[in-house]
Structure formats: C-alpha cells, structure tokens
C-alpha cells in the first residue's frame, strides 16, 4: 500500500478521504465472449511473468524497461497468433486483449508468491509499519490452512473486524483462537483478524482529526498486505464485522464494493451504514439489531434483495453462506452514491473527488446484446468508464447514452492501458480492463 505524503496528511478531511479512496486500492453476466478460458496455464504464466518482468525492469533503467516492453509485445502477438491463427501481430494482440478471463488468470502470475513468513496450520501475528509524519504499527493475525501453497490453488480470504472484549478491542490473535475454529473453515480459507484502534471513535473513519489513520485505513492496509502475500481468490474475499466491527465492515464494502464478495455481520448492528452501494455486494446478518433489519428492507425495496438475516446463525452458518458466493466482478448495473469519505469508484465506473451535494449519484448500465452503455448522473460532471469484452463487444461500435444524450463510440483495446491498470492494481485476478474513456456529462434532463 502507498505511503501517504505530507500534503495528504495535512489536507482537509474531505480531500484526505477523497484521495485515500483512490489510493487504497447488478446481476452477473451470462457466459459470453471473453468470459471463458481459451489459453493454457502455460500461456497465463508467460503473460503474467512478462508483466512482472516489465514492471521490475522499468524500475531499474530505461534500457532494461525497453527490452522488457518489447518482450511483452512479442508474447501477446505470439500468443494470439497461436490461439487464433492470426498472422498480423496487431490483430493477434487484439485477440488476446479480448480474452478477459484469460487475462485475469495471467494476473495471478504477476505477483511472485513465496512462503516466507507464512505458517500453514498456525495462527501467525503480523505487523505493518506505517511510515510518514505520524508513523504507527498495524497489528493483525492470520490463520493459514495446512494445505496452502503459494503456487497451488487460490484461497478465499475472510477478513475480520473483531468487536470489543472486556471493554477493550478484541485482540486479533485471540479472536482467531476462539472464533471460526470449525475444521471445514480452517481447511479451506485464510482467516485474518485486525487489531482495531484503542479509540473506538475512529474505527469507522479513514483518518482521525490529527491525520492519523483510522480503522478503515487500517483494514485496507491489511487487505493490501494479504492480497500481495497470499495466492488469494480475488472473487472470494469477504468482510466479517463482529459487534462494533460490523458498521466498519459495511462502510468499507460501501466504499470499495468492487473489492469484496460479501459482508457477514455477527452480533452487531448496522449503525448508520449506507445501503445504496450494495447492489452487487450481498450481506448476511446474525444476531443483528433493528438497523440490520432496516438495511435488509431498504436493499429489498431498491431491488437488490441480496440481504440474508439468520438471527441464530453461527460461524458454521456464516461459512456455509460464504461458500456459496463469489464476487460479481462484472455487474451489468452499477450505482455509485457518492459520499465523504468516498466512494468515487464502483467496478467499471469512476468519477473524480469533488465537493458533494445531497443526492449526488451515478447509475450506469451495460447491455451487451444491444452494445449499449447508459449513464445517468446527478451532481457529477465527468465519469471514467473501464471496458472489457465481457461487458461490451469492443469489436463493434458502442451506443453511449449520457443523461439522455446519445453518441456512438468505438473503443480500442490497448495493451499499454492494460499494463498500466495491472501496475496500478486497477485490475486484479478476477476483474480485468483493457481500455477506458472519460465522458463529460450534460446536465440531467428533468
């Protein structure tokens, strides 16, 4: 995760929230072009390794970077030629860039996973040293399945925000000693718990009044550490909020909905958590209060209908719910209700940090059959849309409707764009983009 600059530390609370949202890194689509694997694992590994080599080489010097860039261009052309029998290098490269699922598999080989510091079959404590004007340490604990191997099967992640115990934040290590201990859970998933701040007032914030990281920033720091260390299944990362940790889990999922497959709430209430950005993020509550019930009712009324309440549910029931779900990585419908702090991005849609008015939101939808993108927004002047061939057919013109104004676009896949998105972690192993375009929005029609 990035180190924050002095400018960010001393910026206004709104600006800190806005830029941290950028730095911290609908219904599912039916199988279609780009959504099914075409290449072999050897191809995935070759592409992913070439991506890593490029990033590492460019960090050394220009000559090494140029050589690595030529190599990755050659890998894409060669792979497309073999897979699609295309002699033209440009056409062959375009063919590979259209293979969305295959590119996702390749990204899994971008990070070189190692066993150093990982203890399968044990609970291990970890610390993240936060540098900057106000250095601090973030404590967390991890359970790793005995069968975990960095080059083996990807593993789901359950990221826990424990509540309080004996009037103090529940120790991360002790939480894992006492909770989620059933063998079927421990055999299948990486369990992570976070040492939440001693001051409960900052749990649900990015920064406190002095610019020190709050609970949300801590959780996302640990998220970054785990996803860069473990061979995680990016489509199966879940947040668990226990008691006072539940509002934090809901706030995080609402700020970064594209990152998570779902939220589990145990023995807590939803507080004042917003429900609007949960169209594609399911929730499960056990032992919840009245606000959990209200959360479920509001999501159902909005047409999401993806909140489950099982008041007597235990860890095993929560795991059973998790085991049946995967992230909706390419939702056909995206709604983004802006707020401070965050969010400014949801899935394939992003806007700029801005001063907000009540009701500021974006609603967007793709229809691949009609190759149409529709964007309706209030209080937003500009949006960025990320594209892949699962969402829309990039070989054909796309009809774009922005606040009722129609236009036609031809979106070109770009190897350079794809590389930059992988470098910036805009893409992950389950969410891939190969082009983007900024749209200026006319005022909404009455």
C-alpha positions as CSV (number, residue, x, y, z in Angstrom):
1,X,0.0,0.0,0.0
2,X,1.2,3.5,-0.7
3,X,2.9,5.8,1.9
4,X,0.9,9.0,2.3
5,X,2.6,12.3,1.6
6,X,2.7,15.3,3.8
7,X,0.2,17.0,1.5
8,X,-2.3,14.2,2.2
9,X,-1.7,14.3,5.9
10,X,-2.3,18.0,6.2
11,X,-5.2,18.2,3.7
12,X,-8.8,18.8,4.6
13,X,-10.7,15.8,5.9
14,X,-12.7,15.8,2.7
15,X,-9.6,15.9,0.5
16,X,-7.8,13.2,2.6
17,X,-10.9,11.0,2.2
18,X,-11.1,11.6,-1.5
19,X,-7.6,10.8,-2.4
20,X,-7.2,7.9,0.1
21,X,-10.2,6.4,-1.7
22,X,-8.3,6.5,-4.9
23,X,-5.0,5.2,-3.5
24,X,-6.2,2.4,-1.2
25,X,-6.9,0.4,-3.6
26,X,-26.3,-5.5,-10.9
27,X,-26.7,-9.1,-11.9
28,X,-23.9,-11.4,-13.0
29,X,-23.4,-11.7,-16.7
30,X,-24.0,-15.0,-18.5
31,X,-21.0,-16.7,-20.1
32,X,-20.1,-15.0,-23.4
33,X,-17.1,-14.0,-25.4
34,X,-14.2,-13.1,-23.1
35,X,-15.7,-14.8,-20.2
36,X,-14.4,-18.3,-21.0
37,X,-10.9,-19.6,-20.9
38,X,-9.2,-20.1,-24.3
39,X,-5.5,-20.3,-23.4
40,X,-3.5,-22.8,-21.4
41,X,-2.0,-22.2,-18.0
42,X,1.4,-22.0,-19.6
43,X,0.2,-19.0,-21.6
44,X,-1.2,-17.4,-18.4
45,X,2.1,-17.9,-16.7
46,X,4.1,-16.5,-19.6
47,X,1.9,-13.3,-19.8
48,X,1.9,-12.8,-16.1
49,X,5.7,-13.2,-15.8
50,X,6.2,-10.9,-18.7
51,X,4.1,-8.2,-16.9
52,X,6.1,-8.6,-13.7
53,X,9.4,-8.5,-15.6
54,X,8.3,-5.3,-17.3
55,X,7.5,-3.5,-14.1
56,X,10.7,-4.7,-12.4
57,X,12.8,-3.7,-15.4
58,X,11.3,-0.3,-15.7
59,X,12.2,0.3,-12.1
60,X,15.9,-0.4,-12.9
61,X,16.6,1.7,-16.0
62,X,15.3,2.8,-19.4
63,X,17.3,0.2,-21.4
64,X,16.0,-2.7,-19.3
65,X,12.5,-1.4,-19.5
66,X,12.6,-1.1,-23.3
67,X,13.8,-4.6,-23.6
68,X,11.1,-6.0,-21.3
69,X,8.4,-4.0,-23.1
70,X,9.5,-5.4,-26.4
71,X,9.3,-8.9,-24.9
72,X,5.7,-8.4,-23.6
73,X,4.6,-7.1,-27.0
74,X,6.1,-10.2,-28.6
75,X,4.4,-12.5,-26.0
76,X,0.9,-11.1,-26.8
77,X,1.5,-11.3,-30.6
78,X,2.8,-14.8,-30.4
79,X,0.0,-16.0,-28.1
80,X,-2.7,-14.5,-30.3
81,X,-1.1,-16.0,-33.4
82,X,-1.1,-19.5,-31.9
83,X,-4.6,-19.3,-30.3
84,X,-6.4,-17.6,-33.2
85,X,-4.2,-18.4,-36.2
86,X,-3.7,-14.7,-36.9
87,X,-0.6,-13.7,-38.8
88,X,-0.9,-9.9,-38.2
89,X,0.8,-9.1,-34.8
90,X,-1.7,-6.2,-34.1
91,X,-4.7,-8.4,-34.8
92,X,-3.2,-11.2,-32.7
93,X,-2.6,-8.8,-29.8
94,X,-6.2,-7.6,-30.0
95,X,-7.4,-11.2,-29.9
96,X,-5.6,-11.8,-26.6
97,X,-6.8,-8.5,-25.1
98,X,-10.4,-9.7,-25.8
99,X,-9.8,-12.8,-23.7
100,X,-10.9,-11.2,-20.4
101,X,-11.0,-14.4,-18.3
102,X,-7.5,-15.5,-19.6
103,X,-6.0,-12.1,-18.7
104,X,-7.4,-12.5,-15.2
105,X,-5.7,-15.8,-14.9
106,X,-2.5,-14.3,-16.1
107,X,-2.6,-11.6,-13.5
108,X,-2.3,-14.3,-10.8
109,X,1.2,-14.8,-12.1
110,X,2.1,-11.1,-11.9
111,X,3.0,-11.3,-8.2
112,X,5.7,-13.8,-7.3
113,X,4.3,-15.6,-4.2
114,X,6.6,-17.1,-1.6
115,X,6.2,-19.0,1.6
116,X,8.5,-16.6,3.6
117,X,6.7,-15.6,6.8
118,X,3.7,-17.9,6.1
119,X,3.0,-20.7,8.6
120,X,0.4,-23.2,7.3
121,X,-1.6,-24.7,10.1
122,X,-0.9,-22.0,12.6
123,X,-2.0,-18.6,13.7
124,X,0.7,-16.1,13.0
125,X,0.9,-12.4,14.1
126,X,1.8,-9.8,11.6
127,X,2.7,-6.1,11.8
128,X,2.6,-3.3,9.1
129,X,4.9,-0.4,9.7
130,X,3.2,2.8,8.6
131,X,5.6,5.5,7.6
132,X,5.1,9.2,7.2
133,X,4.6,12.2,9.5
134,X,2.8,10.0,12.1
135,X,4.4,6.6,11.9
136,X,2.5,3.7,13.5
137,X,2.1,0.0,13.6
138,X,-0.9,-2.1,12.5
139,X,-1.2,-5.4,14.1
140,X,-3.1,-8.4,12.6
141,X,-3.2,-12.2,12.9
142,X,-3.6,-14.8,10.1
143,X,-4.6,-18.4,10.1
144,X,-3.2,-20.3,7.1
145,X,-4.7,-23.7,6.0
146,X,-2.2,-26.6,6.3
147,X,-2.6,-27.3,2.6
148,X,-1.8,-23.8,1.4
149,X,0.9,-23.5,-1.2
150,X,1.8,-20.2,-3.0
151,X,1.8,-21.9,-6.4
152,X,-1.3,-24.1,-5.6
153,X,-5.0,-23.4,-5.7
154,X,-6.1,-19.9,-4.9
155,X,-7.7,-19.5,-1.5
156,X,-10.6,-17.4,-0.3
157,X,-10.0,-14.8,2.4
158,X,-12.2,-13.9,5.4
159,X,-11.1,-10.5,6.8
160,X,-12.5,-10.0,10.3
161,X,-13.0,-6.8,12.3
162,X,-13.5,-8.1,15.8
163,X,-15.6,-6.1,18.3
164,X,-14.8,-5.5,21.9
165,X,-13.9,-7.8,24.7
166,X,-13.7,-6.9,28.4
167,X,-14.1,-3.2,27.4
168,X,-11.1,-3.3,25.1
169,X,-10.7,-4.1,21.4
170,X,-10.7,-7.9,20.9
171,X,-7.1,-9.0,20.2
172,X,-6.7,-10.2,16.7
173,X,-4.8,-13.3,17.7
174,X,-7.1,-14.2,20.5
175,X,-10.1,-13.7,18.2
176,X,-8.8,-16.3,15.8
177,X,-8.0,-18.6,18.7
178,X,-11.6,-18.5,19.9
179,X,-13.7,-18.0,16.7
180,X,-14.1,-19.5,13.2
181,X,-12.4,-22.7,14.5
182,X,-14.5,-25.3,12.7
183,X,-12.3,-27.7,10.7
184,X,-14.2,-27.2,7.4
185,X,-13.5,-23.4,7.7
186,X,-9.8,-23.8,8.7
187,X,-9.1,-26.3,5.9
188,X,-10.4,-24.0,3.2
189,X,-9.7,-20.3,3.9
190,X,-7.2,-17.8,5.0
191,X,-8.6,-16.1,8.1
192,X,-7.4,-12.7,9.0
193,X,-8.3,-10.6,12.1
194,X,-7.2,-7.0,12.7
195,X,-6.2,-5.2,15.9
196,X,-8.6,-2.3,15.8
197,X,-7.6,1.1,17.3
198,X,-7.9,1.5,21.0
199,X,-10.1,4.5,20.4
200,X,-13.4,3.2,19.2
201,X,-14.4,6.6,17.9
202,X,-12.0,6.3,15.0
203,X,-12.9,2.8,13.9
204,X,-15.3,4.0,11.2
205,X,-13.0,6.7,9.8
206,X,-10.2,6.9,7.3
207,X,-8.3,9.4,9.4
208,X,-8.8,11.0,12.8
209,X,-8.8,14.7,13.4
210,X,-5.0,14.7,13.7
211,X,-4.5,12.9,10.3
212,X,-3.7,9.6,11.9
213,X,-5.1,6.5,10.1
214,X,-8.5,5.3,11.4
215,X,-10.0,1.9,11.4
216,X,-11.0,1.9,7.7
217,X,-7.4,2.8,6.6
218,X,-6.0,0.0,8.8
219,X,-8.3,-2.6,7.3
220,X,-7.4,-1.6,3.8
221,X,-3.7,-1.7,4.7
222,X,-4.1,-5.3,5.9
223,X,-6.2,-6.1,2.8
224,X,-3.3,-4.9,0.6
225,X,-0.7,-6.9,2.6
226,X,-2.7,-10.1,2.4
227,X,-3.6,-9.9,-1.3
228,X,0.1,-9.2,-2.1
229,X,1.4,-12.0,0.1
230,X,-1.1,-14.9,-0.5
231,X,-2.3,-16.5,-3.7
232,X,-5.9,-15.3,-2.9
233,X,-9.0,-15.9,-4.9
234,X,-9.9,-12.3,-5.7
235,X,-13.5,-13.3,-6.3
236,X,-13.9,-14.7,-2.8
237,X,-12.7,-12.0,-0.3
238,X,-15.3,-11.5,2.4
239,X,-15.5,-8.9,5.2
240,X,-16.7,-10.1,8.7
241,X,-17.8,-7.4,11.2
242,X,-18.4,-8.6,14.8
243,X,-20.4,-6.5,17.1
244,X,-18.9,-3.0,16.9
245,X,-16.9,-4.1,13.9
246,X,-20.0,-4.5,11.8
247,X,-20.5,-0.8,10.9
248,X,-16.9,-0.7,9.9
249,X,-17.2,-3.7,7.5
250,X,-20.3,-2.2,6.0
251,X,-18.7,1.2,5.5
252,X,-15.7,-0.4,3.8
253,X,-17.8,-2.6,1.5
254,X,-19.8,0.5,0.5
255,X,-16.6,2.4,-0.2
256,X,-14.9,-0.3,-2.2
257,X,-17.7,-2.6,-3.5
258,X,-15.6,-3.9,-6.4
259,X,-13.1,-5.5,-3.9
260,X,-15.4,-7.8,-2.0
261,X,-17.7,-10.7,-2.5
262,X,-19.9,-10.1,0.5
263,X,-20.2,-8.9,4.1
264,X,-21.0,-11.1,7.2
265,X,-22.3,-9.4,10.4
266,X,-22.3,-11.2,13.7
267,X,-23.9,-10.0,16.9
268,X,-23.9,-6.4,16.0
269,X,-26.0,-3.7,14.4
270,X,-25.6,-1.9,11.1
271,X,-25.5,1.6,12.7
272,X,-26.0,4.3,10.2
273,X,-24.2,2.4,7.4
274,X,-25.5,3.4,3.9
275,X,-27.0,0.6,1.9
276,X,-27.1,2.2,-1.6
277,X,-23.9,0.8,-3.0
278,X,-24.7,-2.8,-2.2
279,X,-26.4,-3.7,-5.4
280,X,-23.8,-6.4,-6.1
281,X,-22.5,-7.0,-2.6
282,X,-24.6,-9.5,-0.6
283,X,-24.9,-9.3,3.1
284,X,-25.6,-11.9,5.9
285,X,-26.5,-10.9,9.4
286,X,-26.8,-13.0,12.6
287,X,-27.9,-11.6,16.0
288,X,-28.3,-8.2,14.4
289,X,-30.3,-5.3,15.7
290,X,-33.0,-3.1,14.2
291,X,-30.7,-1.3,11.8
292,X,-29.8,-4.7,10.2
293,X,-33.4,-5.3,9.6
294,X,-33.8,-1.8,8.2
295,X,-30.8,-2.4,6.0
296,X,-32.4,-5.6,4.6
297,X,-35.7,-3.9,4.0
298,X,-34.1,-1.0,2.1
299,X,-32.0,-3.2,-0.1
300,X,-35.0,-5.3,-1.0
301,X,-37.1,-2.2,-1.8
302,X,-34.3,-1.0,-4.1
303,X,-34.5,-4.3,-6.0
304,X,-31.2,-5.7,-4.7
305,X,-32.8,-8.3,-2.5
306,X,-29.4,-9.8,-1.5
307,X,-29.5,-9.4,2.3
308,X,-30.0,-12.6,4.4
309,X,-30.9,-12.4,8.1
310,X,-30.4,-15.6,10.2
311,X,-30.6,-14.4,13.8
312,X,-29.4,-17.7,15.3
313,X,-26.6,-18.2,12.7
314,X,-23.2,-19.2,14.0
315,X,-19.8,-19.4,12.4
316,X,-20.6,-22.6,10.5
317,X,-23.8,-21.0,9.1
318,X,-21.8,-17.9,8.0
319,X,-19.2,-20.1,6.3
320,X,-22.0,-22.1,4.5
321,X,-23.3,-18.8,3.2
322,X,-19.8,-17.7,2.1
323,X,-19.1,-21.0,0.4
324,X,-22.0,-20.4,-2.0
325,X,-20.9,-17.0,-3.2
326,X,-18.4,-15.3,-5.4
327,X,-17.9,-11.6,-6.2
328,X,-19.9,-10.3,-9.1
329,X,-16.9,-8.8,-10.9
330,X,-18.6,-7.5,-14.0
331,X,-22.1,-6.4,-13.0
332,X,-24.4,-5.2,-15.7
333,X,-25.8,-2.4,-13.5
334,X,-23.7,-0.2,-11.2
335,X,-24.9,2.5,-8.9
336,X,-22.5,4.8,-7.2
337,X,-23.8,7.0,-4.4
338,X,-21.0,9.4,-3.5
339,X,-20.2,10.4,0.0
340,X,-17.4,11.6,2.2
341,X,-15.3,9.6,2.9
342,X,-15.5,8.0,-0.5
343,X,-16.6,6.2,-2.6
344,X,-15.6,7.5,-6.0
345,X,-15.4,4.1,-7.8
346,X,-17.5,1.1,-8.2
347,X,-16.5,-1.7,-10.5
348,X,-16.0,-0.3,-14.0
349,X,-17.2,3.2,-13.2
350,X,-15.2,6.0,-11.5
351,X,-15.5,9.7,-11.0
352,X,-13.3,12.4,-9.6
353,X,-13.1,13.6,-6.0
354,X,-15.4,16.6,-5.7
355,X,-17.5,18.6,-3.3
356,X,-20.8,16.8,-2.9
357,X,-24.4,17.9,-2.8
358,X,-27.2,15.8,-1.4
359,X,-28.3,13.1,-3.8
360,X,-25.0,13.1,-5.8
361,X,-25.0,9.7,-7.6
362,X,-24.3,7.8,-10.8
363,X,-26.4,5.0,-12.2
364,X,-24.9,3.1,-15.2
365,X,-25.9,0.0,-17.1
366,X,-24.4,-2.1,-20.0
367,X,-26.5,-4.1,-22.4
368,X,-24.1,-6.3,-24.4
369,X,-26.8,-7.7,-26.7
370,X,-27.5,-4.1,-27.8
371,X,-23.9,-3.0,-27.2
372,X,-25.2,0.0,-25.3
373,X,-23.8,1.9,-22.3
374,X,-26.3,4.1,-20.4
375,X,-25.1,6.6,-17.7
376,X,-27.5,8.7,-15.6
377,X,-25.9,11.1,-13.1
378,X,-26.8,13.9,-10.7
379,X,-24.3,16.3,-9.4
380,X,-21.5,14.7,-11.4
381,X,-19.9,16.4,-14.4
382,X,-17.4,13.7,-15.6
383,X,-17.1,9.9,-15.3
384,X,-14.5,7.4,-16.4
385,X,-15.7,4.0,-17.7
386,X,-13.4,1.0,-17.9
387,X,-14.1,-1.6,-20.6
388,X,-13.6,-5.3,-21.3
389,X,-15.2,-7.7,-23.7
390,X,-17.4,-9.3,-21.1
391,X,-19.2,-6.0,-20.5
392,X,-19.4,-4.9,-24.2
393,X,-18.2,-6.2,-27.6
394,X,-15.3,-3.9,-28.3
395,X,-15.1,-5.1,-31.9
396,X,-18.2,-3.2,-32.6
397,X,-19.4,0.4,-32.2
398,X,-21.0,1.1,-28.8
399,X,-24.0,3.3,-28.3
400,X,-23.4,5.6,-25.3
401,X,-26.2,7.5,-23.7
402,X,-25.2,10.1,-21.1
403,X,-28.1,11.8,-19.3
404,X,-30.2,11.2,-22.3
405,X,-27.8,12.4,-24.9
406,X,-26.7,9.7,-27.4
407,X,-23.5,9.2,-29.2
408,X,-21.6,6.3,-30.8
409,X,-18.1,5.3,-29.8
410,X,-15.5,2.8,-31.0
411,X,-13.4,1.8,-28.0
412,X,-9.9,0.4,-28.9
413,X,-8.3,-2.2,-26.7
414,X,-4.9,-1.1,-25.6
415,X,-2.0,-3.2,-24.4
416,X,-0.5,-0.1,-22.9
417,X,-3.7,0.6,-20.9
418,X,-3.9,-3.0,-19.7
419,X,-0.3,-2.9,-18.5
420,X,-0.9,0.4,-16.6
421,X,-4.1,-1.0,-15.0
422,X,-2.2,-4.0,-13.8
423,X,0.6,-1.9,-12.5
424,X,-1.8,0.4,-10.6
425,X,-3.9,-2.5,-9.3
426,X,-7.0,-1.3,-11.2
427,X,-7.2,-4.9,-12.4
428,X,-7.0,-8.0,-10.3
429,X,-7.2,-11.7,-10.9
430,X,-11.0,-11.6,-11.3
431,X,-11.5,-8.1,-12.7
432,X,-9.8,-7.0,-15.9
433,X,-10.0,-3.9,-18.1
434,X,-8.2,-3.2,-21.4
435,X,-9.5,0.4,-22.2
436,X,-11.1,3.4,-20.6
437,X,-12.8,6.6,-21.7
438,X,-13.7,9.8,-19.9
439,X,-17.3,11.1,-20.6
440,X,-18.4,14.6,-19.9
441,X,-22.0,14.6,-18.7
442,X,-24.5,17.1,-19.7
443,X,-27.0,18.3,-17.1
444,X,-29.6,15.7,-16.3
445,X,-32.9,16.1,-18.0
446,X,-35.9,17.0,-15.8
